[in-house]
Amino acid sequence: MKPSWLDLSELERRDWLKANGQPSFRSGQIRKWYVDRRAELFQQMTDLPKELRDRLDAEFRLFTLKKANLQTSSDGTQKLVLEDDENGRIECVLMPDEDRVSVCISSQIGCGMGCVFCASGLGGLKRNLTTGEIIQQILILRNLLPEESNVSHIVVMGMGESLANLDQLMPALDWICSTDGLHISQRRVTISTVGLPDKIRKLADMGRQYPLAISLHAATPSLRDELIPVNQRVGLQAVMDAADYYFEKTGRQITYEYILLGDVNDRPEDALALVRLLRGRKAHVNLIPYNPVEELPWKGPGMPNVMAFRDQVKTGGVSVTIRKRRGRDIDAACGQLRRQMDKKSLQVLN
């Protein structure tokens, strides 16, 4: 299949243009079409010579991911499933709000971390996304907006472990944040990780300003070992030490994501353990009431438990909020819509 133009480096694009008898400034013309004018096809780029458009069509595609399913919530949230040439599916989400437009993107097809409560990892890891595929998600979601609207914030919290695909993710984010891309401030792009200490330190040493969110979900080694199997290998203390290093190097406050599972990690003793772990650190806790997944046994917490947990953490001196729930009337849990589509495909095959 033809590759994506977005997977080429700027040098590779200019070299291709030169080899095809075109001046290097054509690269900027092409870029303006998909960045500023929201083109999705080369033939829409009408100020390019017809011969060049035909040649581009013959060798490349702009977007290699195609829209497979789109759900729109009553609150304006749009969940999109994109599909590659091998029927691999990924999810990404558009979340317009009064003062911002956020997108949540994926870094992998599937996930290999094995978190026991997560729909994204059911079926395991298929592959890493390419730099171009990560960029495509953002542009395709942006193109769902009215012309006068644009993306203001990005969260890499969709399918996959972000830092396990750092080599493809960083060029994509760096380009999106550049003047050639969407010119979004690095401080408005949050990278989420289950906690891979070596990768966290590597990211810290890159000199970027991307905020880091660590999917903590348990504040004791034993419970985190149960919920997040990779913790058995890396260890909670190593994750916290790497997070401290990231803060020291970047000055960016760490966000700790904490999914509340009913009767599992939402008890008073769990809140106390969380306070003990984070007190004295420049940290913020984002509490996420669990969205149940059909194939998994976990249940969501009752709202009284959520509020009591938040109050106990706050009283303990740790900054905490409850994540605003978006898209509650559509398949809300990450990976859930993809799973529904995969099951329907299997039914058809059978």
Helices and strands as residue ranges (DSSP letters): G 5-7, H 10-19, H 26-35, G 42-44, H 50-59, E 66-72, E 78-83, E 89-96, E 101-104, E 108-110, E 125-128, H 131-142, E 153-156, G 162-165, H 166-176, G 186-188, E 189-193, H 197-204, E 212-215, H 221-227, H 231-234, H 236-250, E 254-260, H 268-278, E 283-289, H 303-315, E 319-322, H 336-349
